Amino acid sequence: MSARRSAKRAAFAEAAPVFAALGAATRLKVVSRLCSGGPTSTAGLSQGTGVTRQAITKHLDTLEAAGVVRSNRAGRERIWEIETARLAKAKRCLDEIGAQWDAAINRLRALVEDSS
Protein backbone atom coordinates (compact mmCIF):
# COMPACT_ATOMS: atom_id res chain seq x y z
CA MET A 1 0.00 0.00 0.00
CA SER A 2 1.32 3.44 -0.89
CA ALA A 3 2.17 5.98 1.78
CA ARG A 4 -0.49 8.34 0.40
CA ARG A 5 -3.20 5.69 0.55
CA SER A 6 -2.12 4.73 4.06
CA ALA A 7 -2.25 8.36 5.19
CA LYS A 8 -5.70 8.77 3.63
CA ARG A 9 -6.99 5.68 5.46
CA ALA A 10 -5.58 7.00 8.74
CA ALA A 11 -7.24 10.38 8.18
CA PHE A 12 -10.60 8.74 7.44
CA ALA A 13 -10.26 6.52 10.53
CA GLU A 14 -9.53 9.60 12.64
CA ALA A 15 -12.52 11.45 11.19
CA ALA A 16 -15.01 8.59 11.67
CA PRO A 17 -15.73 9.33 15.37
CA VAL A 18 -16.41 12.97 14.46
CA PHE A 19 -19.02 11.95 11.89
CA ALA A 20 -20.54 9.44 14.31
CA ALA A 21 -20.82 12.11 17.01
CA LEU A 22 -22.42 14.56 14.60
CA GLY A 23 -24.94 11.94 13.48
CA ALA A 24 -27.44 12.79 16.23
CA ALA A 25 -29.68 15.78 15.57
CA THR A 26 -29.32 17.17 19.10
CA ARG A 27 -25.52 17.02 18.96
CA LEU A 28 -25.52 18.69 15.56
CA LYS A 29 -27.71 21.49 16.98
CA VAL A 30 -25.32 21.90 19.93
CA VAL A 31 -22.36 22.21 17.57
CA SER A 32 -24.27 24.70 15.44
CA ARG A 33 -25.06 26.81 18.52
CA LEU A 34 -21.40 26.77 19.57
CA CYS A 35 -20.30 27.75 16.07
CA SER A 36 -22.68 30.68 15.89
CA GLY A 37 -22.62 31.80 19.52
CA GLY A 38 -19.10 31.00 20.63
CA PRO A 39 -18.13 29.44 23.96
CA THR A 40 -21.20 28.72 26.06
CA SER A 41 -22.04 27.06 29.36
CA THR A 42 -23.94 23.81 29.61
CA ALA A 43 -26.91 25.73 31.00
CA GLY A 44 -26.77 28.17 28.09
CA LEU A 45 -26.70 25.33 25.57
CA SER A 46 -29.74 23.69 27.13
CA GLN A 47 -31.88 26.86 27.19
CA GLY A 48 -34.72 26.85 24.71
CA THR A 49 -33.99 23.36 23.40
CA GLY A 50 -36.61 21.34 25.25
CA VAL A 51 -33.76 19.02 26.25
CA THR A 52 -32.72 18.62 29.87
CA ARG A 53 -29.39 19.90 31.06
CA GLN A 54 -28.41 16.32 31.94
CA ALA A 55 -29.16 15.16 28.39
CA ILE A 56 -27.19 18.07 26.93
CA THR A 57 -24.29 17.12 29.22
CA LYS A 58 -24.33 13.56 27.86
CA HIS A 59 -24.34 14.86 24.30
CA LEU A 60 -21.47 17.22 25.10
CA ASP A 61 -19.51 14.36 26.66
CA THR A 62 -19.97 12.37 23.43
CA LEU A 63 -18.83 15.34 21.35
CA GLU A 64 -15.84 15.84 23.65
CA ALA A 65 -14.86 12.16 23.38
CA ALA A 66 -14.90 12.54 19.58
CA GLY A 67 -12.73 15.66 19.82
CA VAL A 68 -15.39 18.00 18.44
CA VAL A 69 -15.66 20.22 21.54
CA ARG A 70 -13.61 20.95 24.62
CA SER A 71 -14.55 22.41 27.97
CA ASN A 72 -13.00 24.54 30.66
CA ARG A 73 -14.19 25.04 34.21
CA ALA A 74 -15.37 28.50 35.18
CA GLY A 75 -16.46 28.25 38.79
CA ARG A 76 -19.23 25.68 38.97
CA GLU A 77 -19.92 25.80 35.23
CA ARG A 78 -18.26 24.13 32.29
CA ILE A 79 -17.76 26.41 29.31
CA TRP A 80 -17.83 24.57 25.99
CA GLU A 81 -16.23 25.54 22.71
CA ILE A 82 -15.62 24.03 19.31
CA GLU A 83 -12.39 22.14 18.67
CA THR A 84 -11.71 23.67 15.27
CA ALA A 85 -8.65 21.59 14.38
CA ARG A 86 -10.55 18.31 14.64
CA LEU A 87 -13.45 19.63 12.56
CA ALA A 88 -11.01 20.95 9.96
CA LYS A 89 -9.50 17.48 9.59
CA ALA A 90 -12.96 15.97 9.16
CA LYS A 91 -13.78 18.63 6.55
CA ARG A 92 -10.68 17.69 4.59
CA CYS A 93 -11.94 14.09 4.49
CA LEU A 94 -15.31 15.27 3.16
CA ASP A 95 -13.52 17.42 0.58
CA GLU A 96 -11.54 14.35 -0.54
CA ILE A 97 -14.71 12.28 -0.86
CA GLY A 98 -16.38 15.13 -2.75
CA ALA A 99 -13.45 15.30 -5.17
CA GLN A 100 -13.71 11.55 -5.75
CA TRP A 101 -17.44 11.87 -6.49
CA ASP A 102 -16.79 14.76 -8.88
CA ALA A 103 -14.16 12.69 -10.71
CA ALA A 104 -16.54 9.71 -10.95
CA ILE A 105 -19.34 11.92 -12.30
CA ASN A 106 -16.96 13.45 -14.85
CA ARG A 107 -15.85 9.97 -15.98
CA LEU A 108 -19.49 8.90 -16.32
CA ARG A 109 -20.35 12.08 -18.25
CA ALA A 110 -17.43 11.49 -20.62
CA LEU A 111 -18.47 7.87 -21.15
CA VAL A 112 -22.08 8.85 -21.91
CA GLU A 113 -21.04 11.67 -24.24
CA ASP A 114 -18.58 9.40 -26.09
CA SER A 115 -21.28 6.76 -26.52
CA SER A 116 -23.73 9.16 -28.17
SEDRENMI-276197 format. One record per residue: residue number from 1; residue in three letters; chain; x, y, z of N, C-alpha, C in turn. Coordinates in steps of 0.05 Angstrom, whole numbers, plus 5000, padded with zeros to 4 digits. Example, Ala and Ser with C-alpha at 12.3 -4.5 7.8 and 13.67 -1.06 7.14 Angstrom:
2
[site 1; ALA; A; [5264; 4886; 5156]; [5246; 4910; 5156]; [5264; 4934; 5156]]
[site 2; SER; A; [5257; 4955; 5142]; [5273; 4979; 5143]; [5258; 5001; 5157]]
END
This chain:
116
[site 1; MET; A; [5017; 4977; 5000]; [5000; 5000; 5000]; [5018; 5025; 5000]]
[site 2; SER; A; [5010; 5044; 4984]; [5026; 5069; 4982]; [5024; 5085; 5008]]
[site 3; ALA; A; [5044; 5102; 5012]; [5043; 5120; 5036]; [5020; 5139; 5035]]
[site 4; ARG; A; [5013; 5148; 5011]; [4990; 5167; 5008]; [4964; 5153; 5015]]
[site 5; ARG; A; [4961; 5129; 5005]; [4936; 5114; 5011]; [4934; 5107; 5041]]
[site 6; SER; A; [4957; 5101; 5052]; [4958; 5095; 5081]; [4951; 5119; 5098]]
[site 7; ALA; A; [4961; 5142; 5090]; [4955; 5167; 5104]; [4926; 5174; 5101]]
[site 8; LYS; A; [4914; 5170; 5077]; [4886; 5175; 5073]; [4869; 5158; 5090]]
[site 9; ARG; A; [4875; 5132; 5092]; [4860; 5114; 5109]; [4862; 5122; 5138]]
[site 10; ALA; A; [4885; 5131; 5147]; [4888; 5140; 5175]; [4872; 5165; 5180]]
[site 11; ALA; A; [4871; 5183; 5161]; [4855; 5208; 5164]; [4826; 5201; 5165]]
[site 12; PHE; A; [4816; 5183; 5148]; [4788; 5175; 5149]; [4781; 5161; 5175]]
[site 13; ALA; A; [4800; 5144; 5185]; [4795; 5130; 5211]; [4794; 5151; 5233]]
[site 14; GLU; A; [4810; 5171; 5232]; [4809; 5192; 5253]; [4784; 5209; 5251]]
[site 15; ALA; A; [4774; 5212; 5227]; [4750; 5229; 5224]; [4724; 5214; 5230]]
[site 16; ALA; A; [4724; 5188; 5229]; [4700; 5172; 5233]; [4686; 5178; 5260]]
[site 17; PRO; A; [4700; 5180; 5283]; [4685; 5187; 5307]; [4672; 5214; 5307]]
[site 18; VAL; A; [4684; 5233; 5292]; [4672; 5259; 5289]; [4645; 5257; 5275]]
[site 19; PHE; A; [4645; 5242; 5253]; [4620; 5239; 5238]; [4599; 5224; 5254]]
[site 20; ALA; A; [4608; 5204; 5269]; [4589; 5189; 5286]; [4577; 5207; 5307]]
[site 21; ALA; A; [4593; 5224; 5319]; [4584; 5242; 5340]; [4564; 5263; 5329]]
[site 22; LEU; A; [4569; 5271; 5304]; [4552; 5291; 5292]; [4526; 5279; 5280]]
[site 23; GLY; A; [4524; 5253; 5281]; [4501; 5239; 5270]; [4475; 5242; 5285]]
[site 24; ALA; A; [4476; 5252; 5309]; [4451; 5256; 5325]; [4442; 5285; 5321]]
[site 25; ALA; A; [4417; 5289; 5317]; [4406; 5316; 5311]; [4412; 5335; 5334]]
[site 26; THR; A; [4409; 5326; 5359]; [4414; 5343; 5382]; [4443; 5352; 5383]]
[site 27; ARG; A; [4461; 5333; 5379]; [4490; 5340; 5379]; [4496; 5360; 5357]]
[site 28; LEU; A; [4485; 5355; 5334]; [4490; 5374; 5311]; [4479; 5402; 5318]]
[site 29; LYS; A; [4457; 5404; 5331]; [4446; 5430; 5340]; [4464; 5443; 5360]]
[site 30; VAL; A; [4475; 5427; 5379]; [4494; 5438; 5399]; [4518; 5450; 5385]]
[site 31; VAL; A; [4529; 5435; 5366]; [4553; 5444; 5351]; [4546; 5470; 5336]]
[site 32; SER; A; [4523; 5470; 5324]; [4515; 5494; 5309]; [4513; 5518; 5327]]
[site 33; ARG; A; [4501; 5514; 5351]; [4499; 5536; 5370]; [4526; 5546; 5379]]
[site 34; LEU; A; [4545; 5528; 5383]; [4572; 5535; 5391]; [4586; 5550; 5369]]
[site 35; CYS; A; [4581; 5542; 5344]; [4594; 5555; 5321]; [4584; 5583; 5318]]
[site 36; SER; A; [4558; 5587; 5322]; [4546; 5614; 5318]; [4549; 5632; 5342]]
[site 37; GLY; A; [4548; 5620; 5366]; [4548; 5636; 5390]; [4573; 5637; 5406]]
[site 38; GLY; A; [4593; 5621; 5398]; [4618; 5620; 5413]; [4616; 5604; 5438]]
[site 39; PRO; A; [4637; 5604; 5455]; [4637; 5589; 5479]; [4613; 5594; 5497]]
[site 40; THR; A; [4601; 5573; 5506]; [4576; 5574; 5521]; [4576; 5554; 5543]]
[site 41; SER; A; [4562; 5560; 5565]; [4559; 5541; 5587]; [4539; 5519; 5580]]
[site 42; THR; A; [4540; 5498; 5596]; [4521; 5476; 5592]; [4493; 5487; 5595]]
[site 43; ALA; A; [4489; 5503; 5616]; [4462; 5515; 5620]; [4453; 5531; 5596]]
[site 44; GLY; A; [4471; 5547; 5585]; [4465; 5563; 5562]; [4458; 5547; 5538]]
[site 45; LEU; A; [4471; 5524; 5534]; [4466; 5507; 5511]; [4439; 5492; 5514]]
[site 46; SER; A; [4430; 5488; 5539]; [4405; 5474; 5543]; [4381; 5492; 5541]]
[site 47; GLN; A; [4385; 5518; 5544]; [4362; 5537; 5544]; [4348; 5537; 5517]]
[site 48; GLY; A; [4322; 5535; 5518]; [4306; 5537; 5494]; [4306; 5513; 5476]]
[site 49; THR; A; [4318; 5491; 5485]; [4320; 5467; 5468]; [4299; 5446; 5474]]
[site 50; GLY; A; [4287; 5448; 5497]; [4268; 5427; 5505]; [4282; 5401; 5514]]
[site 51; VAL; A; [4308; 5403; 5517]; [4325; 5380; 5525]; [4336; 5387; 5553]]
[site 52; THR; A; [4336; 5367; 5570]; [4346; 5372; 5597]; [4375; 5378; 5597]]
[site 53; ARG; A; [4384; 5392; 5618]; [4412; 5398; 5621]; [4429; 5372; 5623]]
[site 54; GLN; A; [4418; 5352; 5637]; [4432; 5326; 5639]; [4435; 5313; 5611]]
[site 55; ALA; A; [4415; 5315; 5595]; [4417; 5303; 5568]; [4437; 5319; 5551]]
[site 56; ILE; A; [4437; 5345; 5553]; [4456; 5361; 5539]; [4484; 5354; 5548]]
[site 57; THR; A; [4488; 5350; 5574]; [4514; 5342; 5584]; [4524; 5316; 5572]]
[site 58; LYS; A; [4506; 5297; 5570]; [4513; 5271; 5557]; [4521; 5275; 5528]]
[site 59; HIS; A; [4506; 5292; 5514]; [4513; 5297; 5486]; [4540; 5311; 5484]]
[site 60; LEU; A; [4545; 5330; 5502]; [4571; 5344; 5502]; [4594; 5326; 5508]]
[site 61; ASP; A; [4589; 5307; 5527]; [4610; 5287; 5533]; [4617; 5270; 5509]]
[site 62; THR; A; [4596; 5263; 5493]; [4601; 5247; 5469]; [4617; 5264; 5449]]
[site 63; LEU; A; [4609; 5289; 5445]; [4623; 5307; 5427]; [4652; 5311; 5436]]
[site 64; GLU; A; [4656; 5313; 5462]; [4683; 5317; 5473]; [4700; 5292; 5468]]
[site 65; ALA; A; [4688; 5268; 5472]; [4703; 5243; 5468]; [4711; 5240; 5438]]
[site 66; ALA; A; [4696; 5252; 5420]; [4702; 5251; 5392]; [4721; 5273; 5384]]
[site 67; GLY; A; [4727; 5291; 5402]; [4745; 5313; 5396]; [4733; 5337; 5382]]
[site 68; VAL; A; [4706; 5338; 5383]; [4692; 5360; 5369]; [4691; 5385; 5386]]
[site 69; VAL; A; [4688; 5382; 5412]; [4687; 5404; 5431]; [4706; 5400; 5454]]
[site 70; ARG; A; [4712; 5421; 5468]; [4728; 5419; 5492]; [4715; 5437; 5513]]
[site 71; SER; A; [4721; 5432; 5538]; [4709; 5448; 5559]; [4730; 5458; 5579]]
[site 72; ASN; A; [4723; 5480; 5592]; [4740; 5491; 5613]; [4722; 5497; 5637]]
[site 73; ARG; A; [4732; 5494; 5660]; [4716; 5501; 5684]; [4718; 5531; 5689]]
[site 74; ALA; A; [4695; 5542; 5695]; [4693; 5570; 5704]; [4675; 5570; 5728]]
[site 75; GLY; A; [4687; 5568; 5751]; [4671; 5565; 5776]; [4657; 5538; 5776]]
[site 76; ARG; A; [4631; 5539; 5779]; [4615; 5514; 5779]; [4606; 5505; 5752]]
[site 77; GLU; A; [4611; 5522; 5732]; [4602; 5516; 5705]; [4624; 5505; 5688]]
[site 78; ARG; A; [4616; 5491; 5667]; [4635; 5483; 5646]; [4628; 5500; 5621]]
[site 79; ILE; A; [4648; 5512; 5610]; [4645; 5528; 5586]; [4655; 5512; 5563]]
[site 80; TRP; A; [4638; 5508; 5543]; [4643; 5491; 5520]; [4650; 5508; 5495]]
[site 81; GLU; A; [4669; 5498; 5479]; [4675; 5511; 5454]; [4683; 5490; 5433]]
[site 82; ILE; A; [4682; 5498; 5409]; [4688; 5481; 5386]; [4718; 5475; 5385]]
[site 83; GLU; A; [4724; 5451; 5378]; [4752; 5443; 5373]; [4757; 5444; 5343]]
[site 84; THR; A; [4765; 5468; 5334]; [4766; 5473; 5305]; [4785; 5455; 5290]]
[site 85; ALA; A; [4807; 5448; 5302]; [4827; 5432; 5288]; [4815; 5405; 5280]]
[site 86; ARG; A; [4801; 5393; 5298]; [4789; 5366; 5293]; [4768; 5368; 5271]]
[site 87; LEU; A; [4751; 5389; 5272]; [4731; 5393; 5251]; [4744; 5399; 5224]]
[site 88; ALA; A; [4766; 5413; 5224]; [4780; 5419; 5199]; [4790; 5393; 5186]]
[site 89; LYS; A; [4801; 5375; 5203]; [4810; 5350; 5192]; [4787; 5334; 5180]]
[site 90; ALA; A; [4764; 5333; 5194]; [4741; 5319; 5183]; [4731; 5332; 5157]]
[site 91; LYS; A; [4732; 5359; 5156]; [4724; 5373; 5131]; [4742; 5365; 5108]]
[site 92; ARG; A; [4768; 5362; 5113]; [4786; 5354; 5092]; [4779; 5326; 5081]]
[site 93; CYS; A; [4770; 5308; 5099]; [4761; 5282; 5090]; [4737; 5284; 5072]]
[site 94; LEU; A; [4718; 5301; 5080]; [4694; 5305; 5063]; [4701; 5318; 5036]]
[site 95; ASP; A; [4720; 5336; 5037]; [4730; 5348; 5012]; [4742; 5327; 4993]]
[site 96; GLU; A; [4757; 5309; 5005]; [4769; 5287; 4989]; [4748; 5269; 4977]]
[site 97; ILE; A; [4728; 5262; 4993]; [4706; 5246; 4983]; [4691; 5261; 4961]]
[site 98; GLY; A; [4686; 5286; 4965]; [4672; 5303; 4945]; [4688; 5303; 4919]]
[site 99; ALA; A; [4714; 5306; 4921]; [4731; 5306; 4897]; [4729; 5279; 4882]]
[site 100; GLN; A; [4728; 5257; 4897]; [4726; 5231; 4885]; [4699; 5228; 4871]]
[site 101; TRP; A; [4678; 5238; 4883]; [4651; 5237; 4870]; [4651; 5254; 4845]]
[site 102; ASP; A; [4663; 5278; 4846]; [4664; 5295; 4822]; [4679; 5281; 4800]]
[site 103; ALA; A; [4701; 5268; 4806]; [4717; 5254; 4786]; [4700; 5231; 4774]]
[site 104; ALA; A; [4686; 5216; 4791]; [4669; 5194; 4781]; [4647; 5205; 4763]]
[site 105; ILE; A; [4634; 5227; 4770]; [4613; 5238; 4754]; [4625; 5248; 4727]]
[site 106; ASN; A; [4648; 5260; 4728]; [4661; 5269; 4703]; [4668; 5246; 4685]]
[site 107; ARG; A; [4677; 5223; 4697]; [4683; 5199; 4680]; [4657; 5188; 4668]]
[site 108; LEU; A; [4636; 5188; 4684]; [4610; 5178; 4674]; [4600; 5196; 4651]]
[site 109; ARG; A; [4602; 5222; 4655]; [4593; 5242; 4635]; [4609; 5237; 4609]]
[site 110; ALA; A; [4635; 5234; 4611]; [4651; 5230; 4588]; [4644; 5204; 4574]]
[site 111; LEU; A; [4639; 5183; 4589]; [4631; 5157; 4577]; [4604; 5160; 4562]]
[site 112; VAL; A; [4585; 5173; 4574]; [4558; 5177; 4562]; [4561; 5194; 4537]]
[site 113; GLU; A; [4576; 5216; 4538]; [4579; 5233; 4515]; [4594; 5220; 4492]]
[site 114; ASP; A; [4614; 5203; 4499]; [4628; 5188; 4478]; [4611; 5167; 4465]]
[site 115; SER; A; [4592; 5156; 4480]; [4574; 5135; 4470]; [4553; 5146; 4451]]
[site 116; SER; A; [4547; 5172; 4453]; [4525; 5183; 4437]; [4535; 5194; 4410]]
END
